[in-house]
Amino acid sequence: MKLAFDIFRIAYGAWFLFWGLAPFIGVAPPETSQPDAVALLEANRAAFPMKLASASFIAGGAALIWKRTAPLGVVILAPTVAWIFLFHVTMTADYPWAAFWLAGLAVLALRMRKAYRPLYTWKG
């Protein structure tokens, strides 16, 4: 089970690392046919949000690949994965794809929950 989790963690991180680096290596993301989704993506690509998403993909994906920094990777990727989830639910109606990314992040976060314990326990 530990090996399967490690493989999933590395693959999940590598996916985000790849798509964070994709604009720099000339790889275009898959196109969507919904006009509202296309308009939102074009607006985000022309402005700051996609650059911020790429930076979080690179930092979070790279952090997930290494076990020691994996909890930080989950924290870095959480806002963009939430955005991906909401984008696919509201704009593309691709519910399985949206659920996969959100569930994957939730599985990673739950599996690493001991790493987050110092954030909500206080011994003063």
Contacts in CASP RR format, 6 or more apart in sequence:
PFRMAT RR
TARGET T0000
AUTHOR 0000-0000-0000
METHOD contacts of the structure
MODEL  1
MKLAFDIFRIAYGAWFLFWGLAPFIGVAPPETSQPDAVALLEANRAAFPM
KLASASFIAGGAALIWKRTAPLGVVILAPTVAWIFLFHVTMTADYPWAAF
WLAGLAVLALRMRKAYRPLYTWKG
5 111 0 8 1.000
6 67 0 8 1.000
8 104 0 8 1.000
8 107 0 8 1.000
8 108 0 8 1.000
9 64 0 8 1.000
9 65 0 8 1.000
9 67 0 8 1.000
9 70 0 8 1.000
9 108 0 8 1.000
10 64 0 8 1.000
10 65 0 8 1.000
12 61 0 8 1.000
12 64 0 8 1.000
12 104 0 8 1.000
12 105 0 8 1.000
12 108 0 8 1.000
13 60 0 8 1.000
13 61 0 8 1.000
13 62 0 8 1.000
13 64 0 8 1.000
13 65 0 8 1.000
14 61 0 8 1.000
14 65 0 8 1.000
15 61 0 8 1.000
16 57 0 8 1.000
16 58 0 8 1.000
16 60 0 8 1.000
16 61 0 8 1.000
16 64 0 8 1.000
16 77 0 8 1.000
17 57 0 8 1.000
17 58 0 8 1.000
17 60 0 8 1.000
17 61 0 8 1.000
17 62 0 8 1.000
17 65 0 8 1.000
18 27 0 8 1.000
19 29 0 8 1.000
19 54 0 8 1.000
19 57 0 8 1.000
20 53 0 8 1.000
20 54 0 8 1.000
20 55 0 8 1.000
20 57 0 8 1.000
20 58 0 8 1.000
21 54 0 8 1.000
21 58 0 8 1.000
22 28 0 8 1.000
22 29 0 8 1.000
23 50 0 8 1.000
23 54 0 8 1.000
31 38 0 8 1.000
32 38 0 8 1.000
32 41 0 8 1.000
32 91 0 8 1.000
32 92 0 8 1.000
34 91 0 8 1.000
34 92 0 8 1.000
34 93 0 8 1.000
36 91 0 8 1.000
37 87 0 8 1.000
37 91 0 8 1.000
37 92 0 8 1.000
40 87 0 8 1.000
40 91 0 8 1.000
44 50 0 8 1.000
44 53 0 8 1.000
53 80 0 8 1.000
53 83 0 8 1.000
56 76 0 8 1.000
56 77 0 8 1.000
56 79 0 8 1.000
56 80 0 8 1.000
57 77 0 8 1.000
57 80 0 8 1.000
59 73 0 8 1.000
59 76 0 8 1.000
60 72 0 8 1.000
60 73 0 8 1.000
60 76 0 8 1.000
60 77 0 8 1.000
61 73 0 8 1.000
61 76 0 8 1.000
61 77 0 8 1.000
62 69 0 8 1.000
63 69 0 8 1.000
63 70 0 8 1.000
63 72 0 8 1.000
63 73 0 8 1.000
63 76 0 8 1.000
64 70 0 8 1.000
64 73 0 8 1.000
64 74 0 8 1.000
64 77 0 8 1.000
64 108 0 8 1.000
70 108 0 8 1.000
70 112 0 8 1.000
71 112 0 8 1.000
71 115 0 8 1.000
71 116 0 8 1.000
74 105 0 8 1.000
74 108 0 8 1.000
74 109 0 8 1.000
74 112 0 8 1.000
77 105 0 8 1.000
78 105 0 8 1.000
78 109 0 8 1.000
81 101 0 8 1.000
81 102 0 8 1.000
81 105 0 8 1.000
82 102 0 8 1.000
84 98 0 8 1.000
84 101 0 8 1.000
84 102 0 8 1.000
85 98 0 8 1.000
85 99 0 8 1.000
85 101 0 8 1.000
85 102 0 8 1.000
86 98 0 8 1.000
87 98 0 8 1.000
88 94 0 8 1.000
88 95 0 8 1.000
88 97 0 8 1.000
88 98 0 8 1.000
88 101 0 8 1.000
89 95 0 8 1.000
89 98 0 8 1.000
109 116 0 8 1.000
END
